[in-house]
Amino acid sequence: MTAEAVSTCYAESFTEAPHCAYERRVSSIAARALVALAVMLFAFAFACASAHASILGDDYVGSTTVNDRGLNITQAPAIDAKYGILCDANGKVLWSRGASEHSAMASITKTMTAIVALENGNLNQMVTISKNAADVGESSVGLREGMKVDLKTLISGLLVHSGNDAAVAIAEGIGGSQDKFVEMMNAKAQQMGLKDTQFKNPHGLDAEGHYSSAADICVMVRYAMQNDLFRSVVAKKKFKLDYGNGPKTYMTTNALLATWDNCIGVKTGFTNDAGNCLASAAVKNGVELYAVVLGCNDEAQRFTDSYKLLDWGFAHYRPLKLASAQDNLVDVPLSGWLDRTVEAGVAKDVNACVFDYDGDISVDVKMVDVPDGVDEGETVGTISWRQSDNLVASTALVARKHVGSPMPWTSVITAAVRLLGVFTGDDCIADAVLHVQSLPVEVAGGGSGQVVSSKLDKAIHKYIAAYNASLY
C-alpha cells in the first residue's frame, strides 16, 4: 500500500476506498486477535501463578526443603496457610512450613483445655455455671448463670461447637479459677515438651503472650487423640444439649469432618490475630495422619488446605509389606558345624508405612552365634529396614526349622579342621546367605495435594453456610 493510499484511508472517514476498507478490517481483526492472545497468555500465567504460588521453596518435605530436593511445582502440597505441618500418628514429619514459628492459635487452645480436664476431672462432676462463663462472649453453647452441667457435656460443647462459655466453666470447675487452670495448662505443655507454646486463657481468644506453633499443636492433638473420650467427641458431626427446656442440636465447627468420610476430627479456630486455623486428622487404608494449618485467609481455605495436605500425605506415605512370615530371608550359619545353616525368617508379616520421598529401602541383618542346635522359632538375629538414616522397621530373625546339635565325634572333627584353618586362613564355617533384597520405592504421581474436587469444595461451602445459618 502506497503512502498516498494510506493518507487517503485516514482522510476519508465516511467514504473509504474499497482496498482501504479491506486492509483496515484486516488490521482491526489482527489487532483484536493480538489483544485476545495477550489476554489469554496473561490469564494462563496468572492461573499458573495462582495455582502454585503457595508452593514455597523453603517448605520442607520430610527433613529437606522443596528447593534442595529439586521438586517441581506438582510434587508438593499447594496450600496458602501461613504455617503448617503434616505428620503421622507417631510424629514423623512429612511436610512443614514455618512449623516452629509462634502464632496465635485461637480455639485450638481448647484441645489443651480438654486434656487438662480429662486428666484432672471427673466426667460426672457437676459444674455450676458462673457469670464469667455465661458472659465470656463470641462462640457459645448458650450456658446461663446458675446452670449445673456435668463435665462430660461441657467437654462436648467445648470441642464440637467450640463454646468459650464451656471453656471458662471447665476452667473454673477443675482449677477453681481461670488463672489456676491456665497454670495447669502451661504445666502440662511443659511436661509434653511444648517449647513454643504458652497459654493465657482456656478458650483461645486473642491475648498477649498466648501462642503456640504448628509443630507443638501437632504434638498436643496427637496426644489428645490417645484419649478415647476426646477421640469420640471430636469425631461427632453434631451433638444434643438439654438445659431442661428440651434438647438443642449443635453442629460441628469442622466442615471437613462433616464432608469428607476419611476425616476423624479434630479442632477449628478463628480470631483476628490467628486467622482461620484447623488441626485435623484423617485415616485411610489403616494410616492415620495429622495436619495443622495456621493463618489461613478465609473460612473455607483452612478446610481445603488441610484436605490437600492429608491427600498428599496418603499418596506419598503408604503401607508396604517388607517381609512375609512364609519367606526364607537368611541362611544363618551354625558355628557348631562346618557347613550347616538354618533357614531364618520373621515370626509374622512385617508391614510398615514408607515415605516415598525418602528413597529405596535397604536391609541390614545382624546374626547371633549359634554354636549348637536350634529350635524352630528361636531367635538367631535381627533384621532391619531403613530409608537413608531412617529406621522403617526392625524385628527378630527366627529359625524356620529345628536343627539338632552335632554329635560329639562331629564336634571333634570340626575342632580339628578349624585348628588347621588357623594356618590356612579358612574360618571353616558355612557362609551366611541373604535371600532378602533392598526394596525400590517409587514416588507416587497424580498431582495429589494440588486441588480439591469441585464436589468436595461445594460440599464444604454448603456446610459452612448451613453452620453459619444455624447460629441465628
C-alpha positions in Angstrom: 0.0 0.0 0.0 1.5 3.4 -1.0 1.9 6.5 1.2 -0.8 8.3 -0.8 -3.2 5.4 -0.3 -2.5 5.4 3.4 -3.2 9.1 3.5 -6.4 8.6 1.6 -7.6 5.9 4.0 -7.1 8.1 7.1 -8.5 11.2 5.4 -11.7 9.6 4.2 -13.7 8.9 7.3 -17.1 8.1 5.6 -16.3 7.1 2.0 -13.3 4.7 2.2 -11.8 3.3 -0.9 -12.6 -0.4 -1.1 -9.0 -1.5 -0.7 -8.5 0.8 2.3 -11.7 -0.6 4.0 -10.4 -4.1 3.4 -7.0 -3.5 4.8 -8.5 -1.6 7.8 -10.7 -4.6 8.5 -7.7 -6.9 8.3 -5.7 -4.6 10.6 -8.6 -4.5 13.0 -9.0 -8.2 13.1 -5.3 -8.7 13.6 -5.2 -6.2 16.4 -8.1 -7.8 18.2 -6.5 -11.2 17.8 -3.3 -10.0 19.3 -5.1 -8.4 22.2 -7.1 -11.6 22.7 -3.9 -13.7 22.6 -2.3 -11.3 25.1 -5.2 -11.6 27.5 -5.2 -15.4 27.2 -1.5 -15.6 27.9 -1.9 -13.3 30.9 -4.8 -15.3 32.2 -2.8 -18.5 31.8 0.2 -17.1 33.5 -1.9 -15.7 36.3 -3.7 -19.0 36.7 -0.4 -20.9 36.9 0.9 -18.4 39.4 -2.2 -18.6 41.5 -2.3 -22.4 41.4 1.3 -22.7 42.5 2.1 -19.5 44.4 1.5 -21.4 47.6 4.3 -24.0 47.0 7.3 -22.4 48.6 10.9 -23.4 48.0 11.6 -23.4 51.7 8.7 -25.7 52.6 10.0 -29.0 54.0 9.3 -32.3 52.5 10.5 -34.7 55.2 13.7 -33.1 56.5 14.7 -31.4 53.3 13.4 -28.3 51.6 11.5 -28.4 48.3 14.3 -26.5 46.6 17.1 -28.8 48.0 15.1 -31.8 46.8 14.7 -30.2 43.4 11.0 -30.9 43.4 8.7 -29.2 40.8 5.5 -27.4 41.5 3.4 -30.5 41.1 5.2 -32.6 43.7 4.4 -30.7 46.9 1.2 -29.5 48.6 -0.3 -26.3 47.2 -1.6 -24.6 50.2 -1.8 -20.9 51.3 -1.7 -21.3 55.1 1.0 -19.1 56.7 2.3 -22.0 58.9 1.6 -25.7 58.8 2.7 -29.3 59.4 1.7 -32.8 58.3 2.8 -35.9 60.3 1.8 -39.4 61.1 0.4 -40.7 64.3 3.9 -41.3 65.7 5.1 -37.8 64.9 7.1 -38.5 61.7 7.0 -35.2 59.8 6.1 -35.5 56.2 5.7 -31.8 55.3 6.1 -28.5 57.1 6.1 -24.7 56.7 7.4 -22.5 59.5 6.4 -25.2 61.9 8.2 -23.7 64.9 7.1 -20.1 64.4 5.0 -18.6 67.1 1.4 -17.9 66.2 -2.0 -17.2 67.8 -3.9 -20.5 67.8 -7.5 -19.4 68.6 -9.8 -22.1 69.7 -7.3 -24.9 69.0 -6.4 -23.9 72.6 -9.4 -25.9 73.7 -7.5 -29.1 72.9 -5.3 -28.5 75.9 -8.3 -27.4 77.9 -9.8 -30.8 77.2 -6.6 -32.6 78.0 -6.3 -31.0 81.4 -10.0 -31.5 82.2 -9.9 -35.2 81.2 -6.8 -35.9 83.2 -7.8 -33.9 86.3 -11.6 -34.0 86.5 -14.4 -36.5 87.0 -16.7 -36.7 84.0 -19.8 -36.9 86.2 -18.8 -33.9 88.2 -21.4 -31.2 88.1 -20.2 -27.7 87.3 -22.2 -24.6 88.3 -22.0 -22.0 85.5 -20.7 -18.6 86.7 -21.5 -15.2 85.4 -18.0 -15.1 84.0 -18.6 -18.2 82.0 -22.0 -17.2 80.8 -20.8 -13.7 79.7 -17.5 -14.6 78.0 -18.9 -14.0 74.5 -18.0 -15.0 71.0 -18.6 -18.7 70.3 -21.1 -20.1 72.8 -23.2 -23.1 73.6 -25.7 -20.9 75.4 -24.7 -21.6 79.0 -26.5 -19.4 81.5 -25.5 -18.3 85.0 -26.6 -20.8 87.7 -27.0 -23.8 85.4 -25.5 -27.1 86.6 -23.9 -29.1 83.8 -21.8 -32.2 84.1 -18.2 -32.1 82.9 -18.7 -34.6 80.1 -21.4 -32.5 78.5 -19.2 -29.4 78.9 -16.4 -31.1 77.0 -18.7 -31.9 74.2 -19.8 -28.3 74.0 -16.1 -27.2 74.2 -14.9 -29.4 71.3 -17.9 -29.9 69.0 -19.3 -26.4 69.0 -16.2 -24.6 70.4 -18.0 -23.0 73.3 -16.0 -20.3 75.0 -18.5 -20.4 77.8 -17.9 -24.2 78.2 -14.1 -23.5 78.3 -14.5 -21.0 81.2 -16.9 -23.3 83.1 -14.4 -26.2 82.8 -11.5 -24.0 83.9 -13.4 -22.8 87.0 -14.8 -26.2 87.8 -11.4 -28.0 87.6 -9.0 -25.3 88.6 -11.1 -23.3 90.9 -10.4 -20.2 88.8 -9.3 -19.5 85.2 -5.8 -18.4 86.4 -5.2 -21.6 88.3 -6.4 -23.7 85.4 -4.2 -21.8 82.9 -1.2 -22.7 85.2 -2.2 -26.3 84.9 -2.4 -25.9 81.1 1.1 -24.5 81.0 2.5 -27.1 83.3 1.0 -29.8 81.0 2.6 -28.1 78.0 6.0 -28.1 79.7 5.5 -31.8 80.6 4.7 -32.6 77.0 7.8 -30.7 75.8 6.0 -28.0 74.0 8.7 -25.3 73.8 6.9 -22.9 71.6 3.6 -22.8 73.5 2.2 -20.5 76.2 -1.4 -20.2 77.4 -3.1 -17.1 78.8 -6.7 -18.4 78.8 -8.6 -21.7 78.3 -10.6 -20.6 75.3 -8.1 -19.1 72.8 -9.5 -15.5 72.4 -6.6 -13.2 71.5 -4.3 -12.3 74.4 -0.8 -11.0 74.5 1.6 -13.9 75.1 -1.0 -16.6 74.1 0.7 -18.6 71.3 1.8 -21.9 70.0 3.3 -23.3 66.8 2.2 -25.8 64.2 4.6 -28.4 65.5 3.6 -28.0 69.1 -0.1 -28.2 68.2 0.5 -31.4 66.3 2.1 -32.9 69.4 -0.8 -31.7 71.5 -3.5 -33.0 69.2 -1.9 -36.4 68.7 -1.6 -36.7 72.5 -5.2 -35.8 73.0 -6.4 -38.3 70.4 -5.0 -41.1 72.5 -7.8 -40.5 74.9 -10.9 -42.5 73.9 -13.4 -39.9 75.0 -11.6 -37.0 73.3 -11.3 -39.0 70.2 -15.0 -39.9 70.1 -16.2 -36.4 70.9 -14.1 -34.7 68.1 -15.5 -37.2 65.6 -19.0 -36.1 66.3 -20.7 -34.1 63.5 -23.3 -32.9 65.9 -24.5 -33.3 69.5 -27.5 -32.5 71.5 -27.5 -30.5 74.7 -30.5 -30.3 77.0 -30.7 -27.5 79.6 -34.1 -28.6 80.8 -36.1 -26.8 78.1 -35.7 -29.5 75.5 -32.7 -30.7 73.6 -30.9 -28.4 71.1 -28.7 -29.8 68.3 -25.3 -28.2 67.8 -23.3 -28.8 64.6 -19.6 -29.3 64.5 -17.5 -26.3 63.5 -15.3 -28.7 61.4 -16.7 -28.7 57.9 -14.0 -31.2 56.7 -15.3 -33.7 59.3 -18.8 -33.2 58.0 -18.0 -33.5 54.3 -15.0 -36.0 54.0 -15.5 -39.5 55.3 -11.8 -40.1 56.0 -11.7 -37.1 58.4 -11.9 -38.1 62.1 -11.5 -34.7 63.8 -10.2 -32.6 65.5 -10.4 -28.8 66.2 -11.0 -25.5 64.5 -10.1 -21.9 65.5 -10.5 -18.3 64.4 -9.6 -14.9 65.9 -8.3 -11.7 64.3 -4.7 -12.5 65.3 -4.8 -16.2 64.4 -6.8 -16.0 61.2 -8.6 -19.2 60.3 -6.9 -22.3 61.8 -7.5 -26.1 61.8 -5.9 -29.1 63.4 -7.3 -32.1 61.6 -6.9 -35.9 61.5 -7.8 -38.5 58.9 -7.5 -42.2 58.4 -7.1 -44.1 55.1 -6.0 -47.7 54.4 -5.1 -48.0 58.1 -2.8 -44.9 58.0 -3.6 -42.1 60.4 -2.3 -38.6 59.6 -2.5 -35.2 61.3 -2.4 -31.8 59.6 -2.2 -28.4 61.2 -2.8 -25.1 59.3 -2.5 -21.7 60.9 -3.1 -18.2 59.5 -5.5 -19.1 56.6 -7.2 -16.3 54.8 -10.8 -17.4 54.9 -13.0 -20.0 56.5 -13.1 -22.5 53.6 -9.4 -22.3 53.0 -8.5 -23.9 56.3 -10.5 -27.0 55.3 -9.3 -27.2 51.7 -5.7 -26.6 52.8 -6.0 -29.4 55.3 -7.5 -31.7 52.8 -4.7 -31.1 50.3 -2.1 -31.8 52.9 -3.8 -35.0 54.0 -4.5 -36.1 50.4 -0.8 -35.6 49.6 0.2 -37.4 52.7 -1.9 -40.5 51.9 -0.4 -40.6 48.4 3.2 -40.5 49.5 3.1 -42.2 52.9 1.7 -45.6 52.4 1.8 -49.1 53.9 4.2 -51.6 52.4 4.8 -55.3 53.1 8.5 -55.7 53.9 8.6 -59.4 54.7 6.2 -62.4 54.9 6.3 -65.0 57.6 6.4 -67.6 54.8 9.7 -66.3 53.4 13.2 -67.7 54.0 15.1 -64.5 54.4 18.6 -65.6 55.5 20.5 -68.9 55.7 22.2 -68.5 59.1 25.4 -70.5 59.7 25.6 -72.8 62.8 29.0 -72.4 64.3 28.9 -75.9 65.8 29.0 -77.3 62.3 31.5 -76.9 59.4 28.9 -76.4 56.7 25.5 -76.3 58.3 23.0 -73.4 58.1 19.4 -72.9 59.3 16.8 -71.1 57.3 15.6 -67.9 59.1 12.7 -65.5 58.7 10.3 -63.5 60.6 7.6 -64.8 63.0 4.9 -62.7 61.4 4.5 -60.5 58.4 6.3 -57.2 58.7 4.4 -54.2 57.4 5.4 -50.5 57.7 4.5 -47.1 56.3 7.0 -45.8 53.8 7.5 -42.2 52.8 8.3 -42.4 49.1 10.5 -39.3 49.0 13.0 -40.9 51.4 14.2 -43.3 48.7 14.7 -47.0 48.4 14.7 -49.3 51.4 17.9 -51.1 52.4 18.1 -54.2 54.5 20.5 -54.8 57.4 20.9 -58.3 59.0 22.8 -59.0 62.2 23.2 -62.7 63.2 24.0 -64.2 66.6 26.4 -67.0 67.1 24.6 -70.4 67.2 27.1 -72.9 68.5 24.8 -75.9 68.8 21.4 -76.9 67.5 18.5 -74.5 67.3 14.8 -74.9 67.8 12.1 -73.7 65.4 11.2 -70.1 66.3 14.4 -69.5 68.2 16.0 -66.1 67.7 19.1 -66.2 65.5 19.5 -62.5 64.7 17.7 -59.3 63.8 16.7 -57.7 60.5 16.1 -54.0 59.9 14.8 -52.0 57.0 16.0 -48.4 56.5 15.4 -45.4 54.2 18.6 -43.4 54.3 19.2 -42.9 58.1 15.5 -43.5 58.9 14.6 -46.8 60.6 11.5 -48.1 59.0 11.1 -51.4 60.9 13.2 -53.9 62.9 12.4 -57.4 64.2 13.9 -60.7 65.3 15.1 -63.3 62.8 13.9 -66.7 63.9 14.8 -70.2 62.8 12.2 -71.7 60.5 13.0 -75.3 61.4 14.7 -77.4 64.1 18.3 -78.4 63.7 19.8 -80.8 66.2 23.2 -80.4 68.0 26.2 -82.1 66.4 27.3 -85.4 67.7 30.4 -85.5 69.9 32.6 -87.1 67.2 31.4 -84.4 64.7 32.5 -81.7 67.2 35.9 -83.3 67.5 36.4 -83.3 63.7 35.1 -79.8 63.4 37.6 -78.6 66.1 40.5 -80.3 64.3 39.6 -78.9 60.9 39.3 -75.4 62.4 42.7 -75.8 64.0 44.2 -76.3 60.6 42.1 -73.4 59.4 44.1 -71.1 61.6 47.1 -71.7 59.4 45.2 -71.6 56.1 43.0 -68.6 56.9 39.8 -70.5 56.4 37.1 -70.0 59.0 35.7 -73.4 58.2 32.1 -72.4 58.7 29.2 -72.1 56.2 28.6 -68.7 54.6 25.5 -66.7 55.5 23.3 -66.3 52.5 20.9 -63.4 52.3 17.8 -64.0 50.2 16.2 -60.7 51.0 16.9 -57.7 48.8 16.7 -54.0 49.1 13.3 -52.7 48.0 12.8 -50.0 45.4 10.3 -47.3 46.3 8.6 -45.4 43.5 7.4 -41.8 44.1 3.7 -41.5 43.6 2.4 -39.3 40.8 -1.1 -38.0 40.1 -0.9 -34.4 41.4 -2.2 -35.2 44.9 -2.2 -32.2 47.2 -2.8 -29.8 44.4 -6.5 -29.4 44.1 -9.8 -30.1 45.8 -12.5 -31.7 43.7 -15.4 -29.4 42.9 -17.8 -31.8 44.7 -15.9 -31.6 48.0 -15.3 -27.8 47.6 -19.1 -27.3 47.1 -19.9 -29.5 50.0 -17.5 -27.6 52.3 -19.0 -24.2 51.2 -22.5 -25.6 51.6 -21.8 -26.8 55.1 -20.2 -23.5 56.2 -23.3 -21.7 55.0 -25.6 -24.1 56.9 -23.5 -23.9 60.0 -23.5 -20.1 60.0 -27.2 -20.1 59.4 -27.7 -22.3 62.4 -26.2 -19.7 64.7 -29.1 -17.3 64.2 
